[in-house]
Amino acid sequence: MNAARAVGETLVRRGVGTVFGVVGSGNFHVTNAMVAAGARYVAARHEGGAATMADAFARTSGDVAALSVHQGCGFTNALTGITEAAKSRTPLVVLAAEATSPRSNFFVDQAALARAVGAVPLRVASADDAVARAAAAVDTARDERRVVVLNLPLDVQGRDAPSAEPPPPAARREPAPDPADLGALVAALRAARRPVFVAGRGSRGPGCRAALEELADRCGALLATSAVAKGLFRGSPWDLDVSGGFATPLAAELIGAADLVVGWGCALGMWTMRHGRLVADDAVVVQVDVEPAALGAQREIALGVEGDVRAVARAAAAAFGEPATGYRTPEVRAALATRGRWRDEPFPDAGGAGRVDPRGLTAALDDLLPAERVVAVDSGNFMGYPSMFLDVPDEHGFCFTQAFQSVGLGLATAIGAALARPDRLPVAALGDGGALMGASELETVVRLRLPMVVVVYDDAGYGAEVHHFGPDGHPLDTVRFPETDFAAIARGHGFAAVTVRDGRDLDGVATWLAGPRSAPLLVDAKVARDEPSWWLEEAFRGH
């Protein structure tokens, strides 16, 4: 038993069942050790894609995932995906080979890089501590919801390691909320006449929806989410869907009129609160979070409650007393039934001249595609259309890797989510810029035989920059490009493909859905590009 094998086996025995990566000489043996121990290995074509696949898999499955990379360049290639995962508090172990000699051309300070992007660096300093370090990496990732970079030096990997059982994991305890803070929260809920709950990433855990709905039923709160928790309250008649820049006009109106807003595992940041303008000046703002440092970090709050979302919501419901009507009036319910979705809002068709309106396109896809789906969205001017016009069945049907706002992560996100939920149709929504950045993983989709639908919203440019700088007369040659034949690129990788320039071209999607789906499908949508998206206009007003 050498150190590389000891680390690989310990990770699997500790519960890591899936590892993504690109294998080189430095991580060859440890990756094979994980496979031999029973882990599934998923090969990506670029370390950046592998990192995002692992991130999306962990988010969607709720399990700790692993990423395996070569020393130096393999690790730096993965840094954007690692940063996104770290900012999103994804439980992920990055298994990184490490060159420790400054004379090596692979040498970089990997521990310093890990800290710089918000990950936790650990190192297997000797073969003797290989098992304990590997176990600690998994425990930290799972219990603290952190990205852990476990550096495995090249000169340690081949050394003999003692055969040992990993130490038992520490018992996980869910701290009870402070009684005074809980009392203040209950008092605020009792006093509110128009309460709104905004649930975020910290509300995606088991039992959170039931606990929040029980409390909301008692105090009469309307239910909204941040973008990363979209779908959490799907099916509730009081679901406002997403708060912030993506919010429907009705949701923005109702949240703006709230006299109490409670963020549950939600940072209440600038996007979720529209740079603070979404909440009335006289509204009471409360935040519940398991991380003390998160309370009030993004905006001023009247009350911060430290604690797990499920535990705090259950305790507050038990202490609330007689149910109240709150915001749940017949008028509000009727409005939500008729104007609760973006597609309920009328819009002028901007299509024509060989380009399709992205709203009409996405609404039509929403009708065509099976309801049991998992949607992944890249970053760009287009992103609000699939985020808000494609419904998802629950919070596990939407994977939103946007904490770092990097373009190019969407396809890899869809692959990771698809592997976590093989029972659902995976849908990747990309802009033309992100599609080209992540195009190497088209081969991965085909190789893994994923029945995926990839929709490319092609406006032949970086639309956010075009619409941000264009109105002021700035030259746009640096952000506009010739039209790309994405359908041809996809066919070259083994996809089926259709090009959509008007609604009639979607017949090809219906044909694919009715057929054997033996190859994934790419929809090359040439979208109207004369106007910015509504959410982008809202975002730019905040700068």
FIBAVO-88220 format. One record per residue (C-alpha): residue number from 1; residue in three letters; x, y, z. Coordinates in steps of 0.001 Angstrom, whole numbers, plus 524288, in hexadecimal, padded with zeros to 5 digits. Layout:
SITE   num   residuo      px      py      pz
SITE   NUM       ALA       X       Y       Z
...
//
This chain:
SITE   num   residuo      px      py      pz
SITE     1       MET   80000   80000   80000
SITE     2       ASN   8060E   80CF1   7FBD7
SITE     3       ALA   8014D   81A92   7FF33
SITE     4       ALA   7FA4D   81CC0   7F241
SITE     5       ARG   7F26D   8104E   7F3D5
SITE     6       ALA   7EFB4   81329   8022F
SITE     7       VAL   7EA3C   8209A   7FEDB
SITE     8       GLY   7E1D1   81B90   7F3B1
SITE     9       GLU   7DC27   81061   7FB8A
SITE    10       THR   7D97C   818F7   80760
SITE    11       LEU   7D200   82300   7FF64
SITE    12       VAL   7C914   81861   7FA2B
SITE    13       ARG   7C766   811C0   8075C
SITE    14       ARG   7C3C6   81F05   80CF1
SITE    15       GLY   7B894   82031   80352
SITE    16       VAL   7BDCF   82673   7F6E4
SITE    17       GLY   7B795   81E81   7EC10
SITE    18       THR   7BA2F   826DC   7DFFE
SITE    19       VAL   7C6C1   82D6A   7DB88
SITE    20       PHE   7C846   83664   7CFC2
SITE    21       GLY   7D50C   83A2F   7C9AC
SITE    22       VAL   7DF8E   83A22   7BF60
SITE    23       VAL   7EA15   83017   7C252
SITE    24       GLY   7F888   832C3   7C0AF
SITE    25       SER   8049E   82C96   7C651
SITE    26       GLY   80330   83306   7D39A
SITE    27       ASN   7F53F   82EB0   7D683
SITE    28       PHE   7F536   821E6   7CEE0
SITE    29       HIS   7F739   8188E   7DA3D
SITE    30       VAL   7EE5E   81F2D   7E429
SITE    31       THR   7E333   8201B   7DA49
SITE    32       ASN   7E49B   811BE   7D6C8
SITE    33       ALA   7E4AC   80E86   7E54A
SITE    34       MET   7D77D   81534   7E6B8
SITE    35       VAL   7D212   80DAC   7DB1B
SITE    36       ALA   7D748   800D3   7E086
SITE    37       ALA   7D0B0   803F5   7ED6E
SITE    38       GLY   7C384   8058D   7E6AA
SITE    39       ALA   7C28C   813DD   7E2B6
SITE    40       ARG   7BD2C   817E7   7D580
SITE    41       TYR   7C713   81FC5   7CDB0
SITE    42       VAL   7C229   829D3   7C3D3
SITE    43       ALA   7CC6D   82EBE   7BA53
SITE    44       ALA   7CAE9   83CA6   7B587
SITE    45       ARG   7D242   842E9   7AA4E
SITE    46       HIS   7D703   84E92   7B23D
SITE    47       GLU   7D995   85021   7C0B5
SITE    48       GLY   7D0E1   85C21   7C111
SITE    49       GLY   7C5A7   853E5   7BC0E
SITE    50       ALA   7C8CB   84902   7C5A0
SITE    51       ALA   7C87A   8527B   7D120
SITE    52       THR   7BB34   857C7   7CD40
SITE    53       MET   7B5C0   84A2F   7CACA
SITE    54       ALA   7B9EA   8463A   7D886
SITE    55       ASP   7B3FB   852A0   7DE25
SITE    56       ALA   7A6FC   85075   7D739
SITE    57       PHE   7A6A5   8420E   7DACE
SITE    58       ALA   7A8A0   84520   7E938
SITE    59       ARG   79E41   84FD9   7E924
SITE    60       THR   7942D   8478F   7E232
SITE    61       SER   7969C   83AB9   7E93A
SITE    62       GLY   7997D   84037   7F6C3
SITE    63       ASP   7A575   8375B   7F7A0
SITE    64       VAL   7B3CF   83AEE   7F8EC
SITE    65       ALA   7BA61   839D3   7EBA2
SITE    66       ALA   7C8BE   83974   7E80D
SITE    67       LEU   7D0ED   8400B   7DD9B
SITE    68       SER   7DE07   83A19   7D9BD
SITE    69       VAL   7E83A   8429A   7D307
SITE    70       HIS   7F681   8425A   7CF10
SITE    71       GLN   80065   84AAB   7D64A
SITE    72       GLY   80280   858C7   7D248
SITE    73       CYS   7FBD2   85B22   7C545
SITE    74       GLY   7F0FC   85155   7C7E3
SITE    75       PHE   7EDB9   8586C   7D46F
SITE    76       THR   7EE60   8660D   7CE88
SITE    77       ASN   7E5DD   861BF   7C314
SITE    78       ALA   7DB64   85E16   7CCF4
SITE    79       LEU   7DC05   86A8A   7D50C
SITE    80       THR   7D017   8717D   7CF85
SITE    81       GLY   7C777   865BD   7D235
SITE    82       ILE   7CD95   86414   7DFA7
SITE    83       THR   7CB08   8726D   7E2A1
SITE    84       GLU   7BCBF   8713F   7DEB6
SITE    85       ALA   7BB38   86563   7E773
SITE    86       ALA   7C221   86BF8   7F2DA
SITE    87       LYS   7B9B6   87821   7F1FE
SITE    88       SER   7ADAE   86F6D   7F190
SITE    89       ARG   7B1E7   8676A   7FD71
SITE    90       THR   7B14C   85AC7   7F5A6
SITE    91       PRO   7B62D   84EA6   7FCFB
SITE    92       LEU   7C150   84ABF   7F3FB
SITE    93       VAL   7CEAB   84451   7F5B0
SITE    94       VAL   7D8D0   84886   7EBB4
SITE    95       LEU   7E335   83E04   7EB13
SITE    96       ALA   7EF06   8451C   7E58B
SITE    97       ALA   7FC45   83F46   7E2BF
SITE    98       GLU   806B3   848D3   7E74A
SITE    99       ALA   8148A   84BEC   7E33C
SITE   100       THR   81B35   850DF   7EF88
SITE   101       SER   8289C   853EB   7E9EA
SITE   102       PRO   829E3   86207   7E542
SITE   103       ARG   832CA   85CD9   7DA65
SITE   104       SER   82769   85565   7D443
SITE   105       ASN   820FF   85BD0   7C895
SITE   106       PHE   8140D   85753   7CE91
SITE   107       PHE   8166C   85E87   7DB54
SITE   108       VAL   80C81   86893   7DFE5
SITE   109       ASP   8081D   86B5C   7EDB3
SITE   110       GLN   7FBAC   86363   7ECEA
SITE   111       ALA   7F824   8657E   7FB22
SITE   112       ALA   7F8EC   8743D   7F962
SITE   113       LEU   7F0BA   87383   7ED08
SITE   114       ALA   7E695   86B70   7F433
SITE   115       ARG   7E5A8   8756E   7FF2C
SITE   116       ALA   7E4EF   8808D   7F572
SITE   117       VAL   7D872   87B35   7EF57
SITE   118       GLY   7D1FD   8778C   7FC42
SITE   119       ALA   7D53E   8690A   7FCE9
SITE   120       VAL   7DB2E   861DB   80879
SITE   121       PRO   7E8F4   85CBB   805AF
SITE   122       LEU   7EDA6   84FF6   80BB3
SITE   123       ARG   7F9F0   8483A   808AE
SITE   124       VAL   7FDDB   83A12   80A1F
SITE   125       ALA   80B16   83D7E   80FE5
SITE   126       SER   80F58   82F70   81218
SITE   127       ALA   80AD8   821CC   80EED
SITE   128       ASP   8080C   81F9A   81D53
SITE   129       ASP   7FD27   829BE   81D88
SITE   130       ALA   7F75F   82674   8102A
SITE   131       VAL   7EB3F   81FAE   8157D
SITE   132       ALA   7E868   829CA   81FED
SITE   133       ARG   7EA33   83533   8167F
SITE   134       ALA   7E16A   82F3C   80C3A
SITE   135       ALA   7D6D1   82C90   8164E
SITE   136       ALA   7D7FB   83A7B   81B68
SITE   137       ALA   7D65D   83FDB   80DA6
SITE   138       VAL   7C95F   838DA   80BBB
SITE   139       ASP   7C472   83C45   81954
SITE   140       THR   7C7AC   84AA7   8178F
SITE   141       ALA   7C137   84B1D   80A39
SITE   142       ARG   7B4DC   84483   80F28
SITE   143       ASP   7B34A   84A7E   81CA3
SITE   144       GLU   7B798   8585D   81994
SITE   145       ARG   7B2D2   85899   80B7D
SITE   146       ARG   7C007   85CB1   80676
SITE   147       VAL   7C8CD   85A01   7FAE9
SITE   148       VAL   7D4DC   8531B   80026
SITE   149       VAL   7E144   85294   7F7F4
SITE   150       LEU   7E8A3   84665   7FC37
SITE   151       ASN   7F67E   847C2   7F70B
SITE   152       LEU   7FD7C   83AE7   7F4E5
SITE   153       PRO   80C1F   83D65   7F2C2
SITE   154       LEU   8129B   83553   7E83D
SITE   155       ASP   81DA2   83138   7F13F
SITE   156       VAL   813FD   82BF5   7FB57
SITE   157       GLN   80ADD   82460   7F263
SITE   158       GLY   8136D   81868   7F095
SITE   159       ARG   817BB   816E1   7FEAB
SITE   160       ASP   812C0   80B9A   806DF
SITE   161       ALA   806F0   80F3C   80EF3
SITE   162       PRO   80290   807A5   81AD6
SITE   163       SER   7F5E2   80051   818F0
SITE   164       ALA   7EC5F   80702   8220B
SITE   165       GLU   7DE07   8099F   823DC
SITE   166       PRO   7DA7E   817F8   8226D
SITE   167       PRO   7D693   81E5B   82F2D
SITE   168       PRO   7C7D4   81EAB   83173
SITE   169       PRO   7C160   82B4B   82CFF
SITE   170       ALA   7BDE7   834EB   83796
SITE   171       ALA   7AFA6   83549   83B68
SITE   172       ARG   7A860   84018   83465
SITE   173       ARG   7A00F   84898   83D0B
SITE   174       GLU   795AF   85230   83912
SITE   175       PRO   796A0   85D91   84293
SITE   176       ALA   789C3   862A9   847D5
SITE   177       PRO   786E0   870FA   844F5
SITE   178       ASP   788F9   87AB3   84FD7
SITE   179       PRO   77C03   87BCC   8575F
SITE   180       ALA   77C73   88AA0   85753
SITE   181       ASP   77EC2   88B3A   8489F
SITE   182       LEU   77421   8812D   8464A
SITE   183       GLY   76AB8   8890A   84EA5
SITE   184       ALA   76DE3   8955B   8470B
SITE   185       LEU   76B8C   88E40   83A27
SITE   186       VAL   75E5C   8890A   83EC1
SITE   187       ALA   75A82   89698   84382
SITE   188       ALA   75DF4   89C6D   83643
SITE   189       LEU   755FD   891FF   82F59
SITE   190       ARG   74A42   8945B   83824
SITE   191       ALA   74AD8   8A30D   835D6
SITE   192       ALA   74C1A   8A1F5   8270B
SITE   193       ARG   74065   8A405   81E40
SITE   194       ARG   74771   8A174   8115F
SITE   195       PRO   752A9   897FF   81418
SITE   196       VAL   75B10   8923A   8093A
SITE   197       PHE   764C9   88716   80A84
SITE   198       VAL   77081   886CB   8015D
SITE   199       ALA   77710   8797E   801CE
SITE   200       GLY   784EC   877DA   7FCC7
SITE   201       ARG   78F76   86DA0   7FB60
SITE   202       GLY   78E9A   86A19   809C9
SITE   203       SER   78071   865F4   80804
SITE   204       ARG   7830F   85B2F   7FE29
SITE   205       GLY   785B7   850CF   8088A
SITE   206       PRO   77CBE   845A1   80C85
SITE   207       GLY   7707A   849F8   813A5
SITE   208       CYS   77299   85880   81165
SITE   209       ARG   7670C   85A75   80849
SITE   210       ALA   75D97   853BD   81196
SITE   211       ALA   7627E   85B8C   81D37
SITE   212       LEU   761C0   8688C   81607
SITE   213       GLU   75449   865BE   8109B
SITE   214       GLU   74F33   8620B   81E07
SITE   215       LEU   753EC   86EF5   823A2
SITE   216       ALA   74F17   87696   817CE
SITE   217       ASP   741AB   8705B   81935
SITE   218       ARG   74123   8751F   8273A
SITE   219       CYS   74555   88325   824DE
SITE   220       GLY   73FA6   884FE   81735
SITE   221       ALA   74C80   8872C   81019
SITE   222       LEU   74E6E   8870E   80175
SITE   223       LEU   7598C   87E65   7FCAD
SITE   224       ALA   764D2   8828C   7F3F8
SITE   225       THR   7727F   87D82   7F163
SITE   226       SER   77F99   88246   7ECD8
SITE   227       ALA   78364   87D55   7DF60
SITE   228       VAL   78B51   871D7   7E48E
SITE   229       ALA   77F71   86C80   7EBC8
SITE   230       LYS   775E0   86E23   7E07F
SITE   231       GLY   76B4D   863C7   7E0E9
SITE   232       LEU   76B9F   861E9   7EFAD
SITE   233       PHE   75D54   865B5   7F157
SITE   234       ARG   75864   860D6   7E42E
SITE   235       GLY   74A11   85D21   7E519
SITE   236       SER   746B9   8663B   7F04D
SITE   237       PRO   73C21   8702E   7ECF3
SITE   238       TRP   7443C   87A3C   7F479
SITE   239       ASP   750CA   8782D   7ECB0
SITE   240       LEU   75672   884E6   7E764
SITE   241       ASP   76195   87D81   7E0BC
SITE   242       VAL   76E89   884EE   7E032
SITE   243       SER   770FA   891BF   7E72D
SITE   244       GLY   779E9   89C17   7E175
SITE   245       GLY   77D7B   89F5C   7D381
SITE   246       PHE   77675   89365   7CE38
SITE   247       ALA   769FB   89659   7D5DD
SITE   248       THR   75D37   897C7   7CE87
SITE   249       PRO   756BF   8A52A   7CF33
SITE   250       LEU   74CA7   89F8B   7D899
SITE   251       ALA   75702   89975   7E16F
SITE   252       ALA   75E9A   8A63D   7E1C4
SITE   253       GLU   75224   8AD8F   7E528
SITE   254       LEU   74E8A   8A446   7F03B
SITE   255       ILE   75C46   8A37C   7F5FE
SITE   256       GLY   75D8C   8B237   7F4FD
SITE   257       ALA   7512A   8B3DD   7FCFC
SITE   258       ALA   7554D   8AA44   807A4
SITE   259       ASP   756A3   8AF63   81583
SITE   260       LEU   75F4F   8A3D5   81979
SITE   261       VAL   7694C   89CA4   81123
SITE   262       VAL   77000   890A8   816D5
SITE   263       GLY   77BBA   88AF8   80FCF
SITE   264       TRP   77D30   87C79   812A1
SITE   265       GLY   78AEF   877C5   80F73
SITE   266       CYS   78B35   882FB   805D6
SITE   267       ALA   79574   88DB6   80532
SITE   268       LEU   78B52   897E4   800EB
SITE   269       GLY   795CA   89D2E   7F7D0
SITE   270       MET   794E2   8A740   7ED24
SITE   271       TRP   78F34   89E25   7E2CA
SITE   272       THR   784D6   89840   7EBB8
SITE   273       MET   780FB   8A59B   7F108
SITE   274       ARG   78326   8AD9F   7E493
SITE   275       HIS   78E0E   8B568   7EACC
SITE   276       GLY   78567   8B7BE   7F69B
SITE   277       ARG   77A6A   8BE28   7EEF8
SITE   278       LEU   77145   8B276   7EF79
SITE   279       VAL   76E6E   8B3ED   7FE06
SITE   280       ALA   766ED   8BF92   8034E
SITE   281       ASP   76E9F   8C8EC   80BF4
SITE   282       ASP   7659E   8C671   8178C
SITE   283       ALA   76576   8B792   81623
SITE   284       VAL   76B6B   8AF4B   820F9
SITE   285       VAL   77632   8A699   81B93
SITE   286       VAL   77A14   89A1A   822BC
SITE   287       GLN   7846A   89046   81EE3
SITE   288       VAL   785C3   8821E   82356
SITE   289       ASP   79295   87B43   8205E
SITE   290       VAL   79B03   87093   825FD
SITE   291       GLU   7A708   8791E   823B1
SITE   292       PRO   7A812   88478   82D56
SITE   293       ALA   7B0C7   88BFE   823F8
SITE   294       ALA   7A60E   88BDB   819AE
SITE   295       LEU   79C62   8934D   82232
SITE   296       GLY   79BD4   8A145   81D66
SITE   297       ALA   7A77F   89F6D   81477
SITE   298       GLN   7A066   8A403   80822
SITE   299       ARG   796D6   8ADE4   80D90
SITE   300       GLU   7920C   8B3F5   81A26
SITE   301       ILE   78895   8AB3C   8218C
SITE   302       ALA   77FEB   8AD65   82D5A
SITE   303       LEU   78253   89FC1   832CD
SITE   304       GLY   78BB0   894A5   83026
SITE   305       VAL   788C4   886E1   834E7
SITE   306       GLU   793CB   87D16   834EA
SITE   307       GLY   78F20   86F60   8322A
SITE   308       ASP   78B7B   86509   82857
SITE   309       VAL   77FDF   868EE   81FE2
SITE   310       ARG   777E7   85CD1   822DE
SITE   311       ALA   77A56   85D72   8318D
SITE   312       VAL   77735   86BF7   832AB
SITE   313       ALA   76AF5   86AF9   82A4D
SITE   314       ARG   765D4   85F71   8321F
SITE   315       ALA   7686B   8662A   83F0E
SITE   316       ALA   761F1   872C1   83A65
SITE   317       ALA   755EF   86B60   8357E
SITE   318       ALA   7548C   86460   84286
SITE   319       ALA   75530   87153   849D2
SITE   320       PHE   74CBB   87972   840A5
SITE   321       GLY   73F35   876A8   84619
SITE   322       GLU   73267   87913   83EFF
SITE   323       PRO   733C1   879CC   8302A
SITE   324       ALA   732E3   8870B   8299B
SITE   325       THR   72E25   88AEF   81C12
SITE   326       GLY   739D6   89396   8197E
SITE   327       TYR   73C4A   895ED   80B0F
SITE   328       ARG   733BB   88AAD   8069B
SITE   329       THR   727A1   891CD   80216
SITE   330       PRO   71E44   88D2E   7F76E
SITE   331       GLU   722D0   89888   7EEFC
SITE   332       VAL   73115   89487   7EFDE
SITE   333       ARG   72DDC   8865A   7ED13
SITE   334       ALA   725F6   88A0F   7E10F
SITE   335       ALA   730E9   892D0   7DC1C
SITE   336       LEU   73AEA   887F3   7DDAF
SITE   337       ALA   73225   87E7C   7D674
SITE   338       THR   73133   88779   7CAA7
SITE   339       ARG   73E24   88F09   7CABC
SITE   340       GLY   74742   88657   7D265
SITE   341       ARG   7504F   882BE   7C71A
SITE   342       TRP   757F3   88ACD   7BD69
SITE   343       ARG   750D1   88485   7B219
SITE   344       ASP   7442D   88A36   7B7A4
SITE   345       GLU   74976   897C5   7B470
SITE   346       PRO   74678   89C57   7A67E
SITE   347       PHE   7521B   8A027   79E17
SITE   348       PRO   753C9   8A50A   79028
SITE   349       ASP   75A0F   89AC7   78777
SITE   350       ALA   767BE   89FAE   7845B
SITE   351       GLY   76A4F   894FC   77A6F
SITE   352       GLY   76B97   8966B   76BE0
SITE   353       ALA   775ED   89735   76137
SITE   354       GLY   77AD9   889A1   76477
SITE   355       ARG   77B4D   88B6E   77334
SITE   356       VAL   7721D   88626   77D93
SITE   357       ASP   76D57   88D25   789CC
SITE   358       PRO   77441   88679   79555
SITE   359       ARG   76811   88789   79DD3
SITE   360       GLY   75F3E   880EC   793FB
SITE   361       LEU   769C9   876DA   79119
SITE   362       THR   76B65   87330   79F5C
SITE   363       ALA   75CDA   872DE   7A226
SITE   364       ALA   75B21   869A5   796A9
SITE   365       LEU   7662A   860F9   79BAB
SITE   366       ASP   75FD2   860F9   7A918
SITE   367       ASP   75393   85B5B   7A2D3
SITE   368       LEU   75B0A   85156   79AC3
SITE   369       LEU   764DF   84BEA   7A47C
SITE   370       PRO   760EF   84200   7AEF3
SITE   371       ALA   75D9C   84810   7BC15
SITE   372       GLU   7673C   83F12   7C316
SITE   373       ARG   77382   8468C   7BF8E
SITE   374       VAL   77FE3   84C0E   7C556
SITE   375       VAL   783AB   85942   7BFAA
SITE   376       ALA   79162   85F08   7BFD9
SITE   377       VAL   793A9   86D14   7BB9C
SITE   378       ASP   7A034   873BE   7B75B
SITE   379       SER   7A2E8   88235   7B988
SITE   380       GLY   79FEE   88D21   7AFEC
SITE   381       ASN   795A4   89666   7AAC1
SITE   382       PHE   78CC0   88AE1   7A763
SITE   383       MET   78CAC   8843E   7B4AC
SITE   384       GLY   77FD7   889A9   7B9D7
SITE   385       TYR   777F3   88343   7AF01
SITE   386       PRO   77AC0   87501   7B250
SITE   387       SER   77B55   87821   7C0C7
SITE   388       MET   76DA3   87DB5   7C117
SITE   389       PHE   76675   87806   7B549
SITE   390       LEU   76A7D   869DC   7B792
SITE   391       ASP   76339   86437   7C32C
SITE   392       VAL   769D5   85A2A   7CBD6
SITE   393       PRO   76347   85008   7D495
SITE   394       ASP   76AB8   85382   7E103
SITE   395       GLU   7776D   8594A   7E615
SITE   396       HIS   77ED0   84D62   7E10F
SITE   397       GLY   77A7C   850BB   7D342
SITE   398       PHE   78265   85D3F   7D230
SITE   399       CYS   79137   85E47   7D315
SITE   400       PHE   7961C   86C40   7D2E4
SITE   401       THR   7A4F7   86DB0   7D376
SITE   402       GLN   7A538   87C88   7D426
SITE   403       ALA   7ABF8   88020   7E0E8
SITE   404       PHE   7B82B   88423   7D943
SITE   405       GLN   7B059   88867   7CD36
SITE   406       SER   7B9AB   881CE   7C3E8
SITE   407       VAL   7B581   87FA6   7B5E9
SITE   408       GLY   7B824   871FE   7B0C3
SITE   409       LEU   7B3E8   86925   7BBF0
SITE   410       GLY   7A65B   865A5   7B701
SITE   411       LEU   7A8F3   85949   7AF21
SITE   412       ALA   7B180   85334   7B9AB
SITE   413       THR   7A732   856DF   7C3C6
SITE   414       ALA   79D00   84F7E   7BBEE
SITE   415       ILE   7A5B1   84373   7BB0C
SITE   416       GLY   7A7D4   842E9   7C9B7
SITE   417       ALA   79964   8450C   7CC87
SITE   418       ALA   79586   83ADA   7C27A
SITE   419       LEU   79E1A   8308A   7C8DE
SITE   420       ALA   7983C   833D7   7D61E
SITE   421       ARG   78A3A   832C5   7D0F7
SITE   422       PRO   789EA   82882   7C626
SITE   423       ASP   77B24   827B3   7C7D8
SITE   424       ARG   77945   8353E   7C1FD
SITE   425       LEU   77B89   83B60   7B4B1
SITE   426       PRO   7878D   8442F   7B592
SITE   427       VAL   78654   85170   7AEFE
SITE   428       ALA   79227   85A46   7AD26
SITE   429       ALA   78F59   8687A   7A9D0
SITE   430       LEU   79B2C   86F99   7A45E
SITE   431       GLY   79E86   87C44   79D98
SITE   432       ASP   7A714   87BE8   79192
SITE   433       GLY   7B2E7   88091   79951
SITE   434       GLY   7B157   8765A   7A3EE
SITE   435       ALA   7AE8D   86BA8   79A0F
SITE   436       LEU   7BB7F   86E0B   79335
SITE   437       MET   7C2F6   86F17   7A00D
SITE   438       GLY   7BDEF   861DF   7A486
SITE   439       ALA   7BD3B   85B1D   79742
SITE   440       SER   7C76B   850E4   79AE9
SITE   441       GLU   7BD42   84A6A   7A3A7
SITE   442       LEU   7B3E9   847E8   79854
SITE   443       GLU   7BBD6   83B8A   7962E
SITE   444       THR   7B9C2   83804   7A485
SITE   445       VAL   7AB00   838DC   7A2EF
SITE   446       VAL   7AB7F   82F8B   7975C
SITE   447       ARG   7B546   8263D   79DAA
SITE   448       LEU   7AD04   82534   7A9FE
SITE   449       ARG   7A0D3   822F5   7A199
SITE   450       LEU   79954   82D7E   7A8B5
SITE   451       PRO   78BE9   8303A   7A29C
SITE   452       MET   78E3C   83ECC   7A420
SITE   453       VAL   787ED   84A70   79D80
SITE   454       VAL   7919D   8559E   79BA3
SITE   455       VAL   78B7B   862A1   797F6
SITE   456       VAL   794B8   86D15   792D1
SITE   457       TYR   78F34   87AE3   79308
SITE   458       ASP   79791   88085   7882D
SITE   459       ASP   7979C   88F50   78716
SITE   460       ALA   7A50F   88F51   780A6
SITE   461       GLY   7ABD6   896DB   78B4F
SITE   462       TYR   7AD8A   89970   799AA
SITE   463       GLY   79FF7   89EF9   79B34
SITE   464       ALA   7A1C8   8A475   7A8DB
SITE   465       GLU   7ACEC   8AD24   7A431
SITE   466       VAL   7A60F   8B09D   79783
SITE   467       HIS   79A27   8B5B8   79ECE
SITE   468       HIS   7A1D4   8BBCB   7A9ED
SITE   469       PHE   7AB48   8C3C9   7A1C6
SITE   470       GLY   7A431   8C510   794CB
SITE   471       PRO   79A40   8CF6B   798E7
SITE   472       ASP   7A566   8D892   79C96
SITE   473       GLY   7AB4C   8D7B2   78F20
SITE   474       HIS   7B71D   8CF63   79277
SITE   475       PRO   7BCFA   8C70B   78798
SITE   476       LEU   7B86B   8B8FD   78890
SITE   477       ASP   7C1A4   8B1F2   77F48
SITE   478       THR   7C82C   8AB22   78ACA
SITE   479       VAL   7BB80   8A4D8   78F5A
SITE   480       ARG   7B4C9   8A14F   7829D
SITE   481       PHE   7B7EF   89570   77A5D
SITE   482       PRO   7B3C0   88EF5   76DA1
SITE   483       GLU   7A876   88586   76ECA
SITE   484       THR   7ACCD   877D1   772C8
SITE   485       ASP   7A6D9   86B43   76D90
SITE   486       PHE   7A524   8647F   77AA3
SITE   487       ALA   79CD0   859E3   77470
SITE   488       ALA   7A834   855D0   76BC8
SITE   489       ILE   7B1A5   855E1   77749
SITE   490       ALA   7A840   84D60   77F07
SITE   491       ARG   7A653   843B5   773ED
SITE   492       GLY   7B508   84285   772E6
SITE   493       HIS   7B544   83DDF   780FE
SITE   494       GLY   7AA3C   83418   77EF1
SITE   495       PHE   79E55   83C35   782C6
SITE   496       ALA   79189   83D5C   77BC2
SITE   497       ALA   78F25   84BBA   7790C
SITE   498       VAL   784FC   85564   77454
SITE   499       THR   7866E   863B5   770E6
SITE   500       VAL   77B45   86C52   77565
SITE   501       ARG   7784C   87952   76EE1
SITE   502       ASP   7699C   8795A   7715E
SITE   503       GLY   75FD5   87152   778F9
SITE   504       ARG   75D6D   867A3   76DF0
SITE   505       ASP   76B63   862CB   76EEC
SITE   506       LEU   7684A   85CDF   77C3B
SITE   507       ASP   761B8   85173   7753E
SITE   508       GLY   76F30   84B3A   7755B
SITE   509       VAL   76F36   84B88   78438
SITE   510       ALA   7620F   844B8   784B4
SITE   511       THR   76727   83A5B   77B4F
SITE   512       TRP   77313   837E6   783E1
SITE   513       LEU   76AB4   836DF   79016
SITE   514       ALA   761D3   82CE3   7897C
SITE   515       GLY   76D20   824C0   78484
SITE   516       PRO   77717   81BD9   78AE5
SITE   517       ARG   77F7C   8275A   78FB0
SITE   518       SER   78B64   81F35   78C4F
SITE   519       ALA   793AE   82B7D   78B11
SITE   520       PRO   792E5   83829   792BD
SITE   521       LEU   78C43   843C4   78C42
SITE   522       LEU   791A4   85179   78A2B
SITE   523       VAL   7882C   85C7E   7870D
SITE   524       ASP   78F76   86744   77FDE
SITE   525       ALA   78636   872AB   78291
SITE   526       LYS   7891E   87F2A   77B33
SITE   527       VAL   782EB   888BC   784A7
SITE   528       ALA   77EE8   896EB   7831A
SITE   529       ARG   789C1   89FD5   787D7
SITE   530       ASP   784FC   8ADD6   786A7
SITE   531       GLU   780BA   8AF8F   794CC
SITE   532       PRO   786A7   8ABDC   7A1F0
SITE   533       SER   77FD9   8A21C   7AAA8
SITE   534       TRP   7773E   8A791   7B570
SITE   535       TRP   77FCB   8A246   7C054
SITE   536       LEU   78C14   8A82D   7BA35
SITE   537       GLU   785BF   8B588   7B9A4
SITE   538       GLU   78257   8B40E   7C803
SITE   539       ALA   79027   8AFC3   7CB82
SITE   540       PHE   7966C   8BB20   7C456
SITE   541       ARG   78DBE   8C4E4   7CB4F
SITE   542       GLY   79487   8C0A4   7D7D7
SITE   543       HIS   7A21A   8C48D   7D33D
//
